[in-house]
Amino acid sequence: MMRLLRWLRVALVVLFSAGWLVALLLAGHFMVQWVDTDLAPRLYGLAPTSHGFPFLDAARVAFWLGCYWLVAVVVFWSVFLATVHFGPNRRGGETGDA
């Protein structure tokens, strides 16, 4: 049971650490969809197949979600590494005698 909980905890940390990539990939996908539906037909002199602004709005939301998620990951790992390397359980931290 403890092994399962450990693997679940590891999986959650991995998903938290790499999840911002999914949001940024979605933003890129929405931008490509906007190019396909709105911009490409205009470049060829045709009428757009649909209104492209919902794709831009979704791309904007996904991009900022990915950016904020990345900030949260960097802060999390910075705090974690700071507490591991400089925390109160570290021997000889204040006195300098390691």
mmCIF file as gemmi writes it, N, C-alpha and C atoms, coordinates in Angstrom:
data_model
loop_
_atom_site.group_PDB
_atom_site.id
_atom_site.type_symbol
_atom_site.label_atom_id
_atom_site.label_alt_id
_atom_site.label_comp_id
_atom_site.label_asym_id
_atom_site.label_entity_id
_atom_site.label_seq_id
_atom_site.pdbx_PDB_ins_code
_atom_site.Cartn_x
_atom_site.Cartn_y
_atom_site.Cartn_z
_atom_site.occupancy
_atom_site.B_iso_or_equiv
_atom_site.pdbx_formal_charge
_atom_site.auth_seq_id
_atom_site.auth_asym_id
_atom_site.pdbx_PDB_model_num
ATOM 1 N N . MET Axp A 1 ? 0.825 -1.196 0 1 0 ? 1 A 1
ATOM 2 C CA . MET Axp A 1 ? 0 0 0 1 0 ? 1 A 1
ATOM 3 C C . MET Axp A 1 ? 0.876 1.27 0 1 0 ? 1 A 1
ATOM 4 N N . MET Axp A 2 ? 1.947 1.228 0.773 1 0 ? 2 A 1
ATOM 5 C CA . MET Axp A 2 ? 2.831 2.387 0.828 1 0 ? 2 A 1
ATOM 6 C C . MET Axp A 2 ? 3.528 2.601 -0.505 1 0 ? 2 A 1
ATOM 7 N N . ARG Axp A 3 ? 3.843 1.511 -1.179 1 0 ? 3 A 1
ATOM 8 C CA . ARG Axp A 3 ? 4.496 1.619 -2.482 1 0 ? 3 A 1
ATOM 9 C C . ARG Axp A 3 ? 3.555 2.265 -3.501 1 0 ? 3 A 1
ATOM 10 N N . LEU Axp A 4 ? 2.274 1.912 -3.437 1 0 ? 4 A 1
ATOM 11 C CA . LEU Axp A 4 ? 1.285 2.504 -4.338 1 0 ? 4 A 1
ATOM 12 C C . LEU Axp A 4 ? 1.133 3.999 -4.061 1 0 ? 4 A 1
ATOM 13 N N . LEU Axp A 5 ? 1.096 4.366 -2.803 1 0 ? 5 A 1
ATOM 14 C CA . LEU Axp A 5 ? 0.985 5.788 -2.452 1 0 ? 5 A 1
ATOM 15 C C . LEU Axp A 5 ? 2.218 6.564 -2.89 1 0 ? 5 A 1
ATOM 16 N N . ARG Axp A 6 ? 3.381 5.936 -2.781 1 0 ? 6 A 1
ATOM 17 C CA . ARG Axp A 6 ? 4.596 6.603 -3.223 1 0 ? 6 A 1
ATOM 18 C C . ARG Axp A 6 ? 4.568 6.839 -4.724 1 0 ? 6 A 1
ATOM 19 N N . TRP Axp A 7 ? 4.165 5.827 -5.489 1 0 ? 7 A 1
ATOM 20 C CA . TRP Axp A 7 ? 4.088 5.983 -6.944 1 0 ? 7 A 1
ATOM 21 C C . TRP Axp A 7 ? 3.022 6.993 -7.341 1 0 ? 7 A 1
ATOM 22 N N . LEU Axp A 8 ? 1.926 7.036 -6.605 1 0 ? 8 A 1
ATOM 23 C CA . LEU Axp A 8 ? 0.892 8.034 -6.872 1 0 ? 8 A 1
ATOM 24 C C . LEU Axp A 8 ? 1.415 9.441 -6.613 1 0 ? 8 A 1
ATOM 25 N N . ARG Axp A 9 ? 2.178 9.601 -5.524 1 0 ? 9 A 1
ATOM 26 C CA . ARG Axp A 9 ? 2.765 10.903 -5.225 1 0 ? 9 A 1
ATOM 27 C C . ARG Axp A 9 ? 3.778 11.317 -6.285 1 0 ? 9 A 1
ATOM 28 N N . VAL Axp A 10 ? 4.578 10.375 -6.746 1 0 ? 10 A 1
ATOM 29 C CA . VAL Axp A 10 ? 5.554 10.661 -7.81 1 0 ? 10 A 1
ATOM 30 C C . VAL Axp A 10 ? 4.829 11.049 -9.096 1 0 ? 10 A 1
ATOM 31 N N . ALA Axp A 11 ? 3.759 10.328 -9.429 1 0 ? 11 A 1
ATOM 32 C CA . ALA Axp A 11 ? 3.004 10.638 -10.649 1 0 ? 11 A 1
ATOM 33 C C . ALA Axp A 11 ? 2.382 12.027 -10.576 1 0 ? 11 A 1
ATOM 34 N N . LEU Axp A 12 ? 1.878 12.414 -9.42 1 0 ? 12 A 1
ATOM 35 C CA . LEU Axp A 12 ? 1.297 13.745 -9.271 1 0 ? 12 A 1
ATOM 36 C C . LEU Axp A 12 ? 2.346 14.842 -9.419 1 0 ? 12 A 1
ATOM 37 N N . VAL Axp A 13 ? 3.529 14.616 -8.873 1 0 ? 13 A 1
ATOM 38 C CA . VAL Axp A 13 ? 4.598 15.612 -9.001 1 0 ? 13 A 1
ATOM 39 C C . VAL Axp A 13 ? 5.04 15.718 -10.458 1 0 ? 13 A 1
ATOM 40 N N . VAL Axp A 14 ? 5.127 14.596 -11.148 1 0 ? 14 A 1
ATOM 41 C CA . VAL Axp A 14 ? 5.51 14.626 -12.563 1 0 ? 14 A 1
ATOM 42 C C . VAL Axp A 14 ? 4.456 15.348 -13.388 1 0 ? 14 A 1
ATOM 43 N N . LEU Axp A 15 ? 3.182 15.051 -13.156 1 0 ? 15 A 1
ATOM 44 C CA . LEU Axp A 15 ? 2.117 15.732 -13.898 1 0 ? 15 A 1
ATOM 45 C C . LEU Axp A 15 ? 2.093 17.224 -13.594 1 0 ? 15 A 1
ATOM 46 N N . PHE Axp A 16 ? 2.328 17.588 -12.343 1 0 ? 16 A 1
ATOM 47 C CA . PHE Axp A 16 ? 2.378 19.002 -11.998 1 0 ? 16 A 1
ATOM 48 C C . PHE Axp A 16 ? 3.566 19.684 -12.662 1 0 ? 16 A 1
ATOM 49 N N . SER Axp A 17 ? 4.705 18.992 -12.696 1 0 ? 17 A 1
ATOM 50 C CA . SER Axp A 17 ? 5.918 19.6 -13.23 1 0 ? 17 A 1
ATOM 51 C C . SER Axp A 17 ? 5.884 19.757 -14.743 1 0 ? 17 A 1
ATOM 52 N N . ALA Axp A 18 ? 5.245 18.838 -15.439 1 0 ? 18 A 1
ATOM 53 C CA . ALA Axp A 18 ? 5.258 18.875 -16.907 1 0 ? 18 A 1
ATOM 54 C C . ALA Axp A 18 ? 3.925 19.293 -17.51 1 0 ? 18 A 1
ATOM 55 N N . GLY Axp A 19 ? 2.924 19.525 -16.705 1 0 ? 19 A 1
ATOM 56 C CA . GLY Axp A 19 ? 1.596 19.841 -17.224 1 0 ? 19 A 1
ATOM 57 C C . GLY Axp A 19 ? 1.514 21.15 -17.977 1 0 ? 19 A 1
ATOM 58 N N . TRP Axp A 20 ? 2.404 22.088 -17.671 1 0 ? 20 A 1
ATOM 59 C CA . TRP Axp A 20 ? 2.375 23.378 -18.37 1 0 ? 20 A 1
ATOM 60 C C . TRP Axp A 20 ? 2.664 23.196 -19.849 1 0 ? 20 A 1
ATOM 61 N N . LEU Axp A 21 ? 3.384 22.14 -20.204 1 0 ? 21 A 1
ATOM 62 C CA . LEU Axp A 21 ? 3.647 21.88 -21.619 1 0 ? 21 A 1
ATOM 63 C C . LEU Axp A 21 ? 2.367 21.573 -22.384 1 0 ? 21 A 1
ATOM 64 N N . VAL Axp A 22 ? 1.434 20.888 -21.75 1 0 ? 22 A 1
ATOM 65 C CA . VAL Axp A 22 ? 0.166 20.568 -22.399 1 0 ? 22 A 1
ATOM 66 C C . VAL Axp A 22 ? -0.599 21.846 -22.711 1 0 ? 22 A 1
ATOM 67 N N . ALA Axp A 23 ? -0.619 22.774 -21.772 1 0 ? 23 A 1
ATOM 68 C CA . ALA Axp A 23 ? -1.321 24.04 -22.002 1 0 ? 23 A 1
ATOM 69 C C . ALA Axp A 23 ? -0.685 24.829 -23.146 1 0 ? 23 A 1
ATOM 70 N N . LEU Axp A 24 ? 0.648 24.856 -23.2 1 0 ? 24 A 1
ATOM 71 C CA . LEU Axp A 24 ? 1.303 25.587 -24.284 1 0 ? 24 A 1
ATOM 72 C C . LEU Axp A 24 ? 1.131 24.88 -25.629 1 0 ? 24 A 1
ATOM 73 N N . LEU Axp A 25 ? 1.109 23.552 -25.623 1 0 ? 25 A 1
ATOM 74 C CA . LEU Axp A 25 ? 0.83 22.825 -26.863 1 0 ? 25 A 1
ATOM 75 C C . LEU Axp A 25 ? -0.592 23.09 -27.351 1 0 ? 25 A 1
ATOM 76 N N . LEU Axp A 26 ? -1.534 23.172 -26.416 1 0 ? 26 A 1
ATOM 77 C CA . LEU Axp A 26 ? -2.908 23.514 -26.799 1 0 ? 26 A 1
ATOM 78 C C . LEU Axp A 26 ? -2.981 24.919 -27.38 1 0 ? 26 A 1
ATOM 79 N N . ALA Axp A 27 ? -2.233 25.846 -26.81 1 0 ? 27 A 1
ATOM 80 C CA . ALA Axp A 27 ? -2.207 27.204 -27.36 1 0 ? 27 A 1
ATOM 81 C C . ALA Axp A 27 ? -1.681 27.196 -28.787 1 0 ? 27 A 1
ATOM 82 N N . GLY Axp A 28 ? -0.628 26.436 -29.028 1 0 ? 28 A 1
ATOM 83 C CA . GLY Axp A 28 ? -0.115 26.312 -30.391 1 0 ? 28 A 1
ATOM 84 C C . GLY Axp A 28 ? -1.102 25.666 -31.323 1 0 ? 28 A 1
ATOM 85 N N . HIS Axp A 29 ? -1.809 24.658 -30.842 1 0 ? 29 A 1
ATOM 86 C CA . HIS Axp A 29 ? -2.827 24.002 -31.666 1 0 ? 29 A 1
ATOM 87 C C . HIS Axp A 29 ? -3.943 24.978 -32.039 1 0 ? 29 A 1
ATOM 88 N N . PHE Axp A 30 ? -4.386 25.774 -31.09 1 0 ? 30 A 1
ATOM 89 C CA . PHE Axp A 30 ? -5.436 26.747 -31.375 1 0 ? 30 A 1
ATOM 90 C C . PHE Axp A 30 ? -4.965 27.813 -32.36 1 0 ? 30 A 1
ATOM 91 N N . MET Axp A 31 ? -3.702 28.191 -32.274 1 0 ? 31 A 1
ATOM 92 C CA . MET Axp A 31 ? -3.17 29.155 -33.243 1 0 ? 31 A 1
ATOM 93 C C . MET Axp A 31 ? -3.136 28.559 -34.652 1 0 ? 31 A 1
ATOM 94 N N . VAL Axp A 32 ? -2.746 27.288 -34.762 1 0 ? 32 A 1
ATOM 95 C CA . VAL Axp A 32 ? -2.743 26.631 -36.068 1 0 ? 32 A 1
ATOM 96 C C . VAL Axp A 32 ? -4.163 26.524 -36.608 1 0 ? 32 A 1
ATOM 97 N N . GLN Axp A 33 ? -5.127 26.244 -35.75 1 0 ? 33 A 1
ATOM 98 C CA . GLN Axp A 33 ? -6.522 26.186 -36.192 1 0 ? 33 A 1
ATOM 99 C C . GLN Axp A 33 ? -6.995 27.554 -36.685 1 0 ? 33 A 1
ATOM 100 N N . TRP Axp A 34 ? -6.562 28.608 -36.019 1 0 ? 34 A 1
ATOM 101 C CA . TRP Axp A 34 ? -6.924 29.959 -36.47 1 0 ? 34 A 1
ATOM 102 C C . TRP Axp A 34 ? -6.328 30.24 -37.842 1 0 ? 34 A 1
ATOM 103 N N . VAL Axp A 35 ? -5.075 29.84 -38.032 1 0 ? 35 A 1
ATOM 104 C CA . VAL Axp A 35 ? -4.441 30.04 -39.339 1 0 ? 35 A 1
ATOM 105 C C . VAL Axp A 35 ? -5.197 29.271 -40.409 1 0 ? 35 A 1
ATOM 106 N N . ASP Axp A 36 ? -5.601 28.046 -40.116 1 0 ? 36 A 1
ATOM 107 C CA . ASP Axp A 36 ? -6.315 27.223 -41.096 1 0 ? 36 A 1
ATOM 108 C C . ASP Axp A 36 ? -7.702 27.759 -41.426 1 0 ? 36 A 1
ATOM 109 N N . THR Axp A 37 ? -8.404 28.269 -40.43 1 0 ? 37 A 1
ATOM 110 C CA . THR Axp A 37 ? -9.784 28.677 -40.666 1 0 ? 37 A 1
ATOM 111 C C . THR Axp A 37 ? -9.935 30.136 -41.078 1 0 ? 37 A 1
ATOM 112 N N . ASP Axp A 38 ? -9.044 30.988 -40.642 1 0 ? 38 A 1
ATOM 113 C CA . ASP Axp A 38 ? -9.251 32.415 -40.883 1 0 ? 38 A 1
ATOM 114 C C . ASP Axp A 38 ? -8.161 33.039 -41.758 1 0 ? 38 A 1
ATOM 115 N N . LEU Axp A 39 ? -6.916 32.789 -41.447 1 0 ? 39 A 1
ATOM 116 C CA . LEU Axp A 39 ? -5.838 33.484 -42.124 1 0 ? 39 A 1
ATOM 117 C C . LEU Axp A 39 ? -5.507 32.891 -43.497 1 0 ? 39 A 1
ATOM 118 N N . ALA Axp A 40 ? -5.41 31.58 -43.594 1 0 ? 40 A 1
ATOM 119 C CA . ALA Axp A 40 ? -5.032 30.946 -44.87 1 0 ? 40 A 1
ATOM 120 C C . ALA Axp A 40 ? -6.02 31.245 -45.989 1 0 ? 40 A 1
ATOM 121 N N . PRO Axp A 41 ? -7.329 31.16 -45.75 1 0 ? 41 A 1
ATOM 122 C CA . PRO Axp A 41 ? -8.245 31.52 -46.841 1 0 ? 41 A 1
ATOM 123 C C . PRO Axp A 41 ? -8.092 32.978 -47.297 1 0 ? 41 A 1
ATOM 124 N N . ARG Axp A 42 ? -7.828 33.875 -46.37 1 0 ? 42 A 1
ATOM 125 C CA . ARG Axp A 42 ? -7.64 35.28 -46.741 1 0 ? 42 A 1
ATOM 126 C C . ARG Axp A 42 ? -6.382 35.463 -47.593 1 0 ? 42 A 1
ATOM 127 N N . LEU Axp A 43 ? -5.339 34.696 -47.291 1 0 ? 43 A 1
ATOM 128 C CA . LEU Axp A 43 ? -4.113 34.793 -48.081 1 0 ? 43 A 1
ATOM 129 C C . LEU Axp A 43 ? -4.32 34.323 -49.517 1 0 ? 43 A 1
ATOM 130 N N . TYR Axp A 44 ? -5.238 33.373 -49.71 1 0 ? 44 A 1
ATOM 131 C CA . TYR Axp A 44 ? -5.525 32.862 -51.053 1 0 ? 44 A 1
ATOM 132 C C . TYR Axp A 44 ? -6.67 33.607 -51.732 1 0 ? 44 A 1
ATOM 133 N N . GLY Axp A 45 ? -7.174 34.67 -51.1 1 0 ? 45 A 1
ATOM 134 C CA . GLY Axp A 45 ? -8.227 35.477 -51.693 1 0 ? 45 A 1
ATOM 135 C C . GLY Axp A 45 ? -9.612 34.888 -51.542 1 0 ? 45 A 1
ATOM 136 N N . LEU Axp A 46 ? -9.795 33.948 -50.638 1 0 ? 46 A 1
ATOM 137 C CA . LEU Axp A 46 ? -11.094 33.319 -50.403 1 0 ? 46 A 1
ATOM 138 C C . LEU Axp A 46 ? -11.719 33.881 -49.131 1 0 ? 46 A 1
ATOM 139 N N . ALA Axp A 47 ? -12.993 33.574 -48.977 1 0 ? 47 A 1
ATOM 140 C CA . ALA Axp A 47 ? -13.672 33.971 -47.747 1 0 ? 47 A 1
ATOM 141 C C . ALA Axp A 47 ? -13.32 32.971 -46.643 1 0 ? 47 A 1
ATOM 142 N N . PRO Axp A 48 ? -13.127 33.443 -45.418 1 0 ? 48 A 1
ATOM 143 C CA . PRO Axp A 48 ? -12.834 32.513 -44.321 1 0 ? 48 A 1
ATOM 144 C C . PRO Axp A 48 ? -13.967 31.524 -44.115 1 0 ? 48 A 1
ATOM 145 N N . THR Axp A 49 ? -13.62 30.314 -43.703 1 0 ? 49 A 1
ATOM 146 C CA . THR Axp A 49 ? -14.644 29.286 -43.516 1 0 ? 49 A 1
ATOM 147 C C . THR Axp A 49 ? -15.455 29.516 -42.253 1 0 ? 49 A 1
ATOM 148 N N . SER Axp A 50 ? -14.881 30.17 -41.271 1 0 ? 50 A 1
ATOM 149 C CA . SER Axp A 50 ? -15.62 30.474 -40.043 1 0 ? 50 A 1
ATOM 150 C C . SER Axp A 50 ? -14.962 31.668 -39.363 1 0 ? 50 A 1
ATOM 151 N N . HIS Axp A 51 ? -15.563 32.084 -38.306 1 0 ? 51 A 1
ATOM 152 C CA . HIS Axp A 51 ? -15.05 33.194 -37.517 1 0 ? 51 A 1
ATOM 153 C C . HIS Axp A 51 ? -13.885 32.686 -36.674 1 0 ? 51 A 1
ATOM 154 N N . GLY Axp A 52 ? -12.71 33.258 -36.789 1 0 ? 52 A 1
ATOM 155 C CA . GLY Axp A 52 ? -11.518 32.725 -36.15 1 0 ? 52 A 1
ATOM 156 C C . GLY Axp A 52 ? -11.219 33.24 -34.764 1 0 ? 52 A 1
ATOM 157 N N . PHE Axp A 53 ? -11.988 34.224 -34.266 1 0 ? 53 A 1
ATOM 158 C CA . PHE Axp A 53 ? -11.653 34.802 -32.97 1 0 ? 53 A 1
ATOM 159 C C . PHE Axp A 53 ? -11.839 33.851 -31.79 1 0 ? 53 A 1
ATOM 160 N N . PRO Axp A 54 ? -12.758 32.895 -31.811 1 0 ? 54 A 1
ATOM 161 C CA . PRO Axp A 54 ? -12.785 31.931 -30.688 1 0 ? 54 A 1
ATOM 162 C C . PRO Axp A 54 ? -11.48 31.136 -30.572 1 0 ? 54 A 1
ATOM 163 N N . PHE Axp A 55 ? -10.836 30.844 -31.697 1 0 ? 55 A 1
ATOM 164 C CA . PHE Axp A 55 ? -9.553 30.14 -31.642 1 0 ? 55 A 1
ATOM 165 C C . PHE Axp A 55 ? -8.478 31.017 -31.01 1 0 ? 55 A 1
ATOM 166 N N . LEU Axp A 56 ? -8.495 32.294 -31.349 1 0 ? 56 A 1
ATOM 167 C CA . LEU Axp A 56 ? -7.514 33.208 -30.751 1 0 ? 56 A 1
ATOM 168 C C . LEU Axp A 56 ? -7.739 33.372 -29.255 1 0 ? 56 A 1
ATOM 169 N N . ASP Axp A 57 ? -8.998 33.435 -28.858 1 0 ? 57 A 1
ATOM 170 C CA . ASP Axp A 57 ? -9.302 33.562 -27.438 1 0 ? 57 A 1
ATOM 171 C C . ASP Axp A 57 ? -8.881 32.306 -26.679 1 0 ? 57 A 1
ATOM 172 N N . ALA Axp A 58 ? -9.152 31.144 -27.253 1 0 ? 58 A 1
ATOM 173 C CA . ALA Axp A 58 ? -8.739 29.894 -26.611 1 0 ? 58 A 1
ATOM 174 C C . ALA Axp A 58 ? -7.214 29.806 -26.549 1 0 ? 58 A 1
ATOM 175 N N . ALA Axp A 59 ? -6.533 30.26 -27.594 1 0 ? 59 A 1
ATOM 176 C CA . ALA Axp A 59 ? -5.065 30.251 -27.594 1 0 ? 59 A 1
ATOM 177 C C . ALA Axp A 59 ? -4.522 31.181 -26.519 1 0 ? 59 A 1
ATOM 178 N N . ARG Axp A 60 ? -5.147 32.341 -26.365 1 0 ? 60 A 1
ATOM 179 C CA . ARG Axp A 60 ? -4.711 33.293 -25.341 1 0 ? 60 A 1
ATOM 180 C C . ARG Axp A 60 ? -4.886 32.707 -23.943 1 0 ? 60 A 1
ATOM 181 N N . VAL Axp A 61 ? -6.03 32.102 -23.688 1 0 ? 61 A 1
ATOM 182 C CA . VAL Axp A 61 ? -6.29 31.516 -22.371 1 0 ? 61 A 1
ATOM 183 C C . VAL Axp A 61 ? -5.324 30.367 -22.086 1 0 ? 61 A 1
ATOM 184 N N . ALA Axp A 62 ? -5.123 29.493 -23.072 1 0 ? 62 A 1
ATOM 185 C CA . ALA Axp A 62 ? -4.218 28.354 -22.881 1 0 ? 62 A 1
ATOM 186 C C . ALA Axp A 62 ? -2.777 28.825 -22.684 1 0 ? 62 A 1
ATOM 187 N N . PHE Axp A 63 ? -2.371 29.852 -23.409 1 0 ? 63 A 1
ATOM 188 C CA . PHE Axp A 63 ? -1.013 30.376 -23.269 1 0 ? 63 A 1
ATOM 189 C C . PHE Axp A 63 ? -0.785 30.924 -21.867 1 0 ? 63 A 1
ATOM 190 N N . TRP Axp A 64 ? -1.708 31.745 -21.379 1 0 ? 64 A 1
ATOM 191 C CA . TRP Axp A 64 ? -1.517 32.322 -20.053 1 0 ? 64 A 1
ATOM 192 C C . TRP Axp A 64 ? -1.655 31.277 -18.959 1 0 ? 64 A 1
ATOM 193 N N . LEU Axp A 65 ? -2.506 30.294 -19.157 1 0 ? 65 A 1
ATOM 194 C CA . LEU Axp A 65 ? -2.601 29.197 -18.196 1 0 ? 65 A 1
ATOM 195 C C . LEU Axp A 65 ? -1.273 28.453 -18.126 1 0 ? 65 A 1
ATOM 196 N N . GLY Axp A 66 ? -0.667 28.189 -19.281 1 0 ? 66 A 1
ATOM 197 C CA . GLY Axp A 66 ? 0.639 27.535 -19.297 1 0 ? 66 A 1
ATOM 198 C C . GLY Axp A 66 ? 1.718 28.376 -18.649 1 0 ? 66 A 1
ATOM 199 N N . CYS Axp A 67 ? 1.686 29.674 -18.872 1 0 ? 67 A 1
ATOM 200 C CA . CYS Axp A 67 ? 2.683 30.564 -18.261 1 0 ? 67 A 1
ATOM 201 C C . CYS Axp A 67 ? 2.54 30.603 -16.742 1 0 ? 67 A 1
ATOM 202 N N . TYR Axp A 68 ? 1.308 30.743 -16.256 1 0 ? 68 A 1
ATOM 203 C CA . TYR Axp A 68 ? 1.102 30.764 -14.807 1 0 ? 68 A 1
ATOM 204 C C . TYR Axp A 68 ? 1.451 29.421 -14.183 1 0 ? 68 A 1
ATOM 205 N N . TRP Axp A 69 ? 1.137 28.351 -14.886 1 0 ? 69 A 1
ATOM 206 C CA . TRP Axp A 69 ? 1.47 27.016 -14.396 1 0 ? 69 A 1
ATOM 207 C C . TRP Axp A 69 ? 2.989 26.86 -14.298 1 0 ? 69 A 1
ATOM 208 N N . LEU Axp A 70 ? 3.706 27.35 -15.314 1 0 ? 70 A 1
ATOM 209 C CA . LEU Axp A 70 ? 5.167 27.28 -15.291 1 0 ? 70 A 1
ATOM 210 C C . LEU Axp A 70 ? 5.735 28.087 -14.122 1 0 ? 70 A 1
ATOM 211 N N . VAL Axp A 71 ? 5.169 29.236 -13.845 1 0 ? 71 A 1
ATOM 212 C CA . VAL Axp A 71 ? 5.612 30.035 -12.691 1 0 ? 71 A 1
ATOM 213 C C . VAL Axp A 71 ? 5.394 29.251 -11.395 1 0 ? 71 A 1
ATOM 214 N N . ALA Axp A 72 ? 4.239 28.594 -11.28 1 0 ? 72 A 1
ATOM 215 C CA . ALA Axp A 72 ? 3.963 27.8 -10.079 1 0 ? 72 A 1
ATOM 216 C C . ALA Axp A 72 ? 4.962 26.65 -9.939 1 0 ? 72 A 1
ATOM 217 N N . VAL Axp A 73 ? 5.315 26.015 -11.048 1 0 ? 73 A 1
ATOM 218 C CA . VAL Axp A 73 ? 6.284 24.918 -11.005 1 0 ? 73 A 1
ATOM 219 C C . VAL Axp A 73 ? 7.662 25.43 -10.588 1 0 ? 73 A 1
ATOM 220 N N . VAL Axp A 74 ? 8.084 26.546 -11.144 1 0 ? 74 A 1
ATOM 221 C CA . VAL Axp A 74 ? 9.398 27.099 -10.794 1 0 ? 74 A 1
ATOM 222 C C . VAL Axp A 74 ? 9.434 27.497 -9.324 1 0 ? 74 A 1
ATOM 223 N N . VAL Axp A 75 ? 8.377 28.112 -8.827 1 0 ? 75 A 1
ATOM 224 C CA . VAL Axp A 75 ? 8.333 28.496 -7.409 1 0 ? 75 A 1
ATOM 225 C C . VAL Axp A 75 ? 8.34 27.249 -6.524 1 0 ? 75 A 1
ATOM 226 N N . PHE Axp A 76 ? 7.555 26.242 -6.9 1 0 ? 76 A 1
ATOM 227 C CA . PHE Axp A 76 ? 7.501 25.007 -6.12 1 0 ? 76 A 1
ATOM 228 C C . PHE Axp A 76 ? 8.88 24.362 -6.012 1 0 ? 76 A 1
ATOM 229 N N . TRP Axp A 77 ? 9.557 24.201 -7.153 1 0 ? 77 A 1
ATOM 230 C CA . TRP Axp A 77 ? 10.853 23.543 -7.132 1 0 ? 77 A 1
ATOM 231 C C . TRP Axp A 77 ? 11.926 24.42 -6.478 1 0 ? 77 A 1
ATOM 232 N N . SER Axp A 78 ? 11.808 25.721 -6.589 1 0 ? 78 A 1
ATOM 233 C CA . SER Axp A 78 ? 12.76 26.603 -5.906 1 0 ? 78 A 1
ATOM 234 C C . SER Axp A 78 ? 12.627 26.483 -4.395 1 0 ? 78 A 1
ATOM 235 N N . VAL Axp A 79 ? 11.397 26.491 -3.918 1 0 ? 79 A 1
ATOM 236 C CA . VAL Axp A 79 ? 11.166 26.351 -2.479 1 0 ? 79 A 1
ATOM 237 C C . VAL Axp A 79 ? 11.605 24.968 -2.015 1 0 ? 79 A 1
ATOM 238 N N . PHE Axp A 80 ? 11.276 23.948 -2.794 1 0 ? 80 A 1
ATOM 239 C CA . PHE Axp A 80 ? 11.67 22.588 -2.42 1 0 ? 80 A 1
ATOM 240 C C . PHE Axp A 80 ? 13.186 22.452 -2.332 1 0 ? 80 A 1
ATOM 241 N N . LEU Axp A 81 ? 13.88 22.914 -3.353 1 0 ? 81 A 1
ATOM 242 C CA . LEU Axp A 81 ? 15.338 22.803 -3.341 1 0 ? 81 A 1
ATOM 243 C C . LEU Axp A 81 ? 15.973 23.669 -2.26 1 0 ? 81 A 1
ATOM 244 N N . ALA Axp A 82 ? 15.396 24.831 -1.996 1 0 ? 82 A 1
ATOM 245 C CA . ALA Axp A 82 ? 15.929 25.689 -0.936 1 0 ? 82 A 1
ATOM 246 C C . ALA Axp A 82 ? 15.758 25.035 0.427 1 0 ? 82 A 1
ATOM 247 N N . THR Axp A 83 ? 14.624 24.396 0.669 1 0 ? 83 A 1
ATOM 248 C CA . THR Axp A 83 ? 14.425 23.75 1.966 1 0 ? 83 A 1
ATOM 249 C C . THR Axp A 83 ? 15.275 22.492 2.095 1 0 ? 83 A 1
ATOM 250 N N . VAL Axp A 84 ? 15.524 21.795 0.987 1 0 ? 84 A 1
ATOM 251 C CA . VAL Axp A 84 ? 16.356 20.597 1.056 1 0 ? 84 A 1
ATOM 252 C C . VAL Axp A 84 ? 17.818 20.976 1.297 1 0 ? 84 A 1
ATOM 253 N N . HIS Axp A 85 ? 18.315 21.979 0.592 1 0 ? 85 A 1
ATOM 254 C CA . HIS Axp A 85 ? 19.728 22.321 0.683 1 0 ? 85 A 1
ATOM 255 C C . HIS Axp A 85 ? 20.062 23.304 1.8 1 0 ? 85 A 1
ATOM 256 N N . PHE Axp A 86 ? 19.115 24.143 2.179 1 0 ? 86 A 1
ATOM 257 C CA . PHE Axp A 86 ? 19.397 25.164 3.182 1 0 ? 86 A 1
ATOM 258 C C . PHE Axp A 86 ? 18.42 25.136 4.344 1 0 ? 86 A 1
ATOM 259 N N . GLY Axp A 87 ? 17.664 24.083 4.471 1 0 ? 87 A 1
ATOM 260 C CA . GLY Axp A 87 ? 16.617 24.011 5.487 1 0 ? 87 A 1
ATOM 261 C C . GLY Axp A 87 ? 17.157 23.803 6.887 1 0 ? 87 A 1
ATOM 262 N N . PRO Axp A 88 ? 16.255 23.748 7.863 1 0 ? 88 A 1
ATOM 263 C CA . PRO Axp A 88 ? 16.672 23.615 9.262 1 0 ? 88 A 1
ATOM 264 C C . PRO Axp A 88 ? 17.287 22.252 9.577 1 0 ? 88 A 1
ATOM 265 N N . ASN Axp A 89 ? 17.027 21.243 8.762 1 0 ? 89 A 1
ATOM 266 C CA . ASN Axp A 89 ? 17.601 19.92 9.016 1 0 ? 89 A 1
ATOM 267 C C . ASN Axp A 89 ? 19.004 19.78 8.452 1 0 ? 89 A 1
ATOM 268 N N . ARG Axp A 90 ? 19.465 20.789 7.758 1 0 ? 90 A 1
ATOM 269 C CA . ARG Axp A 90 ? 20.811 20.765 7.182 1 0 ? 90 A 1
ATOM 270 C C . ARG Axp A 90 ? 21.815 21.033 8.282 1 0 ? 90 A 1
ATOM 271 N N . ARG Axp A 91 ? 22.811 20.193 8.41 1 0 ? 91 A 1
ATOM 272 C CA . ARG Axp A 91 ? 23.781 20.328 9.508 1 0 ? 91 A 1
ATOM 273 C C . ARG Axp A 91 ? 24.781 21.439 9.2 1 0 ? 91 A 1
ATOM 274 N N . GLY Axp A 92 ? 25.067 22.226 10.168 1 0 ? 92 A 1
ATOM 275 C CA . GLY Axp A 92 ? 26.097 23.251 10.049 1 0 ? 92 A 1
ATOM 276 C C . GLY Axp A 92 ? 25.688 24.423 9.175 1 0 ? 92 A 1
ATOM 277 N N . GLY Axp A 93 ? 24.395 24.716 9.08 1 0 ? 93 A 1
ATOM 278 C CA . GLY Axp A 93 ? 23.937 25.771 8.194 1 0 ? 93 A 1
ATOM 279 C C . GLY Axp A 93 ? 24.355 27.166 8.627 1 0 ? 93 A 1
ATOM 280 N N . GLU Axp A 94 ? 24.112 27.513 9.916 1 0 ? 94 A 1
ATOM 281 C CA . GLU Axp A 94 ? 24.41 28.867 10.368 1 0 ? 94 A 1
ATOM 282 C C . GLU Axp A 94 ? 25.852 29.033 10.853 1 0 ? 94 A 1
ATOM 283 N N . THR Axp A 95 ? 26.42 27.974 11.374 1 0 ? 95 A 1
ATOM 284 C CA . THR Axp A 95 ? 27.731 28.126 11.986 1 0 ? 95 A 1
ATOM 285 C C . THR Axp A 95 ? 28.868 28.044 10.954 1 0 ? 95 A 1
ATOM 286 N N . GLY Axp A 96 ? 28.602 27.412 9.825 1 0 ? 96 A 1
ATOM 287 C CA . GLY Axp A 96 ? 29.612 27.336 8.804 1 0 ? 96 A 1
ATOM 288 C C . GLY Axp A 96 ? 30.528 26.14 8.941 1 0 ? 96 A 1
ATOM 289 N N . ASP Axp A 97 ? 30.364 25.333 10.013 1 0 ? 97 A 1
ATOM 290 C CA . ASP Axp A 97 ? 31.208 24.151 10.182 1 0 ? 97 A 1
ATOM 291 C C . ASP Axp A 97 ? 30.483 22.923 9.616 1 0 ? 97 A 1
ATOM 292 N N . ALA Axp A 98 ? 30.779 22.609 8.386 1 0 ? 98 A 1
ATOM 293 C CA . ALA Axp A 98 ? 30.075 21.508 7.729 1 0 ? 98 A 1
ATOM 294 C C . ALA Axp A 98 ? 30.659 20.186 8.084 1 0 ? 98 A 1
